[in-house]
Amino acid sequence: METAREESARGSDDDAAQEDTTSVADVSVEVATVDATLNKLCRRYNGRRRRAKKIKKKNPILDLQNLAILITVVVFVIVVIMWSLLWVFIFRRESNSGVYFAGMFRVANVEFIPEYRHADSSEFVSMANRIQHVITSVYRTSSVSRLYKQTVISDLSNNNQGGVLVHFWMIFVVPHLKTPSVCEDCVSAILKDSVHMSLQNRSSVGFLQGLPVDIDSILVNVALRSDYSSTAVGSQCVDKLYAGVPDVSIPLNVFSSWGGLSCYIKLTSAPGSVIRLTVKSFRIDPSDCVYDALTVYDSLLPMRGMILYRVCESVSAPISLVSTSNVMLLSFRLTQGNKIFRGHFQALMEEQCMNTIALPAGPGDAGVITSPFFPSLLPRQCSCTWMFQMPSGALGVALRFQNYMLKLKDLQNCEHGWWKINEIIYCGNYIDYSTVFRIPAQNPEVVFRCSSRSADQSFNATYSSYNTSQPCPEGHFLCSTGLCVEKFRRCDGLDDCQDESDEMFCSKPPKICGGLSPLHPLYICNGETDCSSGKDEINCTQETSCSGVSYQCGNGACILKKNAKCDGLHDCYDRSDEKDCACGNPTASKRVSDSAATQQRIVGGINAMEGEWPWQVSMHFSGQMYCGASVLSDEWLLSAAHCFSKERLADPRMWMAHLGMLNQGSAKHVAEIRRFVVHEYYNARNFDYDIALVQLKKAWPSSLEKYIQPICLPAPSQTFTEGHRCWVTGWGYRSEQDKILPTVLQKAEVSIISQSECKRSYGAVSPRMLCAGVPSGEQDACRGDSGGPLSCQAHSGGRWFLTGVVSWGSGCGRPNFPGVYTRVAKFVDWIQRHIQNL
Ligand code: ARG
């Protein structure tokens, strides 16, 4: 069989030979060198080819097809090769990313010479080369040697502790998968572990490859590539300024009328001094630091851990801040437009904050203690000691703070100042009223330490002596805030103590309508007839002295009528009480109705109707419903601070506001956020000052007025009581255990609960909080409703006012644990201050 086939094949050998010379020749070369079996194989191969050719000749279409296949294969192979080359040379390189670090350490035992200030001096270059060499050899012999690329010494400064402070950049080139091996801690540990400490001398200076380095001064931070490229040598916009003489102020102005500016100003001053920067004015577009910002660092490189302060809003009243050593870096990021910075800086000699104060025996203020460098913001690190000496053992020291309060330290750290007073530790907190702290000791020692990561507000306190057996003067009541108020102010319905301690344990004031004593101020002109004669509601628009219970008209005059705002009657002489009242009046066909409750939702709520709550907003974080908010104007919303206060939540670009919406996903308008204004005194521990403004990037179109409408802001004097109709609304959970959020906006009717009753449930309820609920607990807000409105109607058919902002509660819908809301009336001035033209 085989032979026969061979023979028949041979016949056509020749005619194929011409056509296919190369292939035949190739094979025959092989055949010639190998043995006869291969020879056979060769012939068989040629035979098969010829047979195939015959078929091909017979069928030209098939021939073409083969050619096409061949071309496809060739093209495919080329593409594969090209792709592999591309991958090896380009993509693989791409997937290696540069990781940048900014670092510094102090080289001890080296004398600083002025030439080091100039990066182009030969002295700088030789010192920089030496240090660069040391750092490079440390990393080249470490576990990350293959990823280490280079070190660039950017500055040498003279340190307050002596020696030279070295500021440097380090660059690693890391394949994506290996990124964790060059973490900040790892890179910094390698440097620290390479410092050889001597066991004999107890100083923190050891040797880094022969270089005397202070191990405590080593700091390494991950940095941005953009920061590296814009501050590195040769960058267009880096200025260096030096203040050699203390207390001489050097002007600092930055103007930018063109777009996209990233500029750095490096400030240094003589050793032993610190730098005070004063921002006189700064004009930028506020955007929560997303676009325009000035970041001030307590170092010469933009190190995250060294941020002293960030200015993200325009500044009109001067602010000043102080560094902790003789260097400071200003990093400006300015976008298109006319941006102006005006200020100055100066060197200040370091203050020894240590005082001995002898107090006189007499009453009255004896003097003032201030935070270091007052009124500049607090430095990042500071320590002050005041030693008081009293003339007699019966006297103690009273410290009266403007907007600061001391509280016994609990398990948590102090965030805004750490105090040690007679060996007891207290934490400081900022508030918007004054407090008095009394120390019943003859010679107390008061120690203060700054404890905030970035610059805090300054504070001052007046000190005086007080009688330890009787802190308040005769006829006065001692508040929990330490203030003394006249006894007759107790239970007068006004918060004279600032923490309502004068209004605790008060029985409901009696309604004495006849008789000699005047009617309790709460009953006068509150809109309800409390005396059968009706005398409590007459002459309510008569002008009176201004107080917390009177309504203040636009022209400054005050009237007794508490709820004069937007009630449809002209109460003020200047008619200001009825101005700007396009709010709180749902125009939709159906109003709040008591129609049959279909589904039990929110906690114990029912489905809201289209257009019923046109001020309700749903705030979505990263695409998910996260909080509620209320419309105040076409550009501003009001919500809760706790919705935006964590770092992750503070980026306005991650949020969207859904307006004019009943069912989730069907908003009439979805808006981007420009910025959040979180209350500066917001306290994440106890939810005090839980309020935030949200500014939209663009005003919502007025054509949507039918679906979107502002709610009215109450007047500071406005009172809401059990008698008012109040509803809480939102898309939050319907019970504590609920896992699915409702689609339809939910509403539940709740009533206002008196402050003393609420304190009975929770204890710690500040005057900036308000409670609402029902005794059974069945109606309440829950998780997800936060930031949303508690809307109260002034009277039947009247306008709706934003009485509260959903803030917190113990669980949801529990009996005797009502919902706690931010008391909006307390923040009207704060809101107005931030929203011009509202
Ligand atoms: N803090 C919650 C939120 O973030 C709101 C809780 C309200 N709780 C209550 N029982 N009323 O959504």
Boltz pocket constraint, residues with backbone or C-beta under 6 A from the ligand:
constraints:
  - pocket:
      binder: B
      contacts: [[A, 626], [A, 732], [A, 780], [A, 781], [A, 782], [A, 783], [A, 784], [A, 785], [A, 786], [A, 787], [A, 806], [A, 807], [A, 808], [A, 809], [A, 810], [A, 811], [A, 812], [A, 813], [A, 817], [A, 818], [A, 819], [A, 820]]
      max_distance: 6.0
